[in-house]
Amino acid sequence: MDVHLLGVWDYVVISTVLLISSGIGIYCRFTGGKQSTVGEYLFADSNMHVVPVAFSLMASTVSAISLLGNASEIYTFGLQFIILFFGYVIVAPIASYVYLPIFFQLRVTSVYEYLGKRYGTIARLIGSLAYSLQMIFYSGLVLYAPALALEAVTGLSKNVAILSIGLVCTFYSTIGGMKAVIITDVFQSLLMFGALASIPIFAIQQSGSLTEIWRVAKEGNRTDLLNFEIDPTVRHSWFSLIIGGGITFLSQNCVSQTQVQRYLTVKDLKRARQALWLQFPIIVGLNLCTSLSGLAIYARYYDCDPVSNGSITSSDQLMPHYVVDSTGHIPGLSGLFVAGIFSGSLSSLSSSLNCLAAVTLEDYLKVS
């Protein structure tokens, strides 16, 4: 398997990103109310602007696994997967007009307080425990999986990656509270966009045009979007993706502690609805970047698949392999890509930590 070691400038870029994230946490700790109240620590005093909250809503649901996996999915099976996001259009009105008014009326710290009010303490604790276990396992996964893929291709030690991301994320999330988490989410979202956008940009330069990339992808049957089969055994169809995507977004955007806690960081219901709707073009834009990246990678390797020829061992390594193979000669660019992937892990992990703190405080410590 081919391994392309990162250079000095790559490590400079990665270190700078981690330092900036830590600096945001320090800034939030010593400004404003200095995180001295539960309201400020967990909800940023409900004083955040709509735009950063929208970015944070997106960043909390898009992990490094999504960034690597979506591009691999497009490379292997084609563009059909992007139909998934039409499910959001169906779910957003439900979240906006059914669920959000309830949570704003109750002003809960934990969404599972609603279960307690409606069905009793046992139901509340069961729901809270299920969420806590999910987040604990999810946090480990979003740290380990991308670190493993990056180590295989770039030689960056997975132990160093896991420790660096884990320590930095814990540091700024702990001292800066929700305000630091949201601001770093914006910074990390921009990094993700930059890292992913660089892939099709360089691919277009190498191939000559976007038309050429599309031609190769079309010849390889990677551009078909019109599969309307009802057969549930096919990999993707409009019906399975919209229904499955709708159910996924319903759980994420309507009742997830991670998202509801962010809705409550704005002043009122109107602003929360604006953040909810603004999240859609942001998340679609990011996934268009991953989709174009998948097509660009296919156009580069359609006749010499890196998995088949042994250059890499897993399709999850396709994107980092392409970056170091095609742009590794440019100082710092591979580091920018790694930093973008790290940002996916940082945003997901910080969301988990802050929300687990809220659930632990409200559902376990106060209840007991």
Steps between C-alpha positions, in 0.01 A plus 500: 500500500623850412574736791574870436644664810387849594753783476598774744253752356221246527563464872521879534152534347353225721658645815374849415144373466517326838650810664231729356228266629659507846534878482128538431428304817732722705341815355148384588611407850627848584245717318130568554369331812809277515286183495386566857138384460335184370311707242818645356698176515238275339298749290735798441246716687259447206677788330657342191445624144306287252786446252758343736227284654404375152862409429519327838184301429663373183841434657354300788344248260783478245794298630833408345344162424236676288761700310708194412207262459282716275779554247574127505129425447484730195824354361375143533126524430428842350310821575167343598586535870456879495122453460508419872497872581157555347374330814606812690249713309222272624620494860593868549139628517417227754796600716423869457128500579445191715809438711675836538200680659480229767866523597492881503189499716653256749853651480648165594868437567463134400250393233424199719334729752204488263483122542505550875212747490295282264581143603686514831855476632567143379428590137717809533796305638471225239502754216786693656706186560449382141617838369801508733617153394449589134711814534777321690537233231454756221773722643746213498408413144537853360846516656632158406367434148646807321826474698536142376439600136742794518772290664483242222550761226699787655698322771351729767485289816141421595594522868639851452192601300256363758684657794541837326136526393368364829708727724448819297127438467458422870701811588302759302163333565565491875624854553300679230159337527241502223611838366849364431353186346284702258777742400749217443232318300487798262879506468515124448211508251690749285804272518290204388367700205852615410651153523224335297472777240873475429459145367270572200686826434831320454327217316359748248846649451647155438224369272446826315133561580204396712341373179777243462452377858126470439557314171720237665257465790205466261676229300554316827128529592576726797260782405166318492249674727175360363453168677133494604481128577281399793703182553645526856790268412672748265776706657345843437178633352311827537246340730746328733725805520225756562319282754823391669644851488178644638501263797868570565455877488185470713697343784793739456315829470187449709590312818879476517654668805787610277275705271235617746769643728624708207151623412473634855818708464306764303259748655168382367308248293517710183880501503511127576287434193729718289804303620323172426423601140839663442665173597357335187695692229815473713480123537402458134795718397742288703361180355523640148870547573535137613301384196717697257803364683372146450451560127843665473665204670315261268615696194858466625492129586226351282750281314736430794292454815731550803319233704528239225869567429594497868594867538246521784311236694160667546274732304493733803863582417415620147473871577821534706680281244388726216606814687853384580538333160384797291585805711758375749772696320338830607626596849224513759214383278493147638509658845197714412312188396593314819399808702164499321445135591611573857243780505226247430612300803542809720154637426329166560692428819450848650127470436492167680697628799290811553170318463609214725581761764147643472335158516716386792424814699127509438403133477732339753643748749188714548259206489698310762 
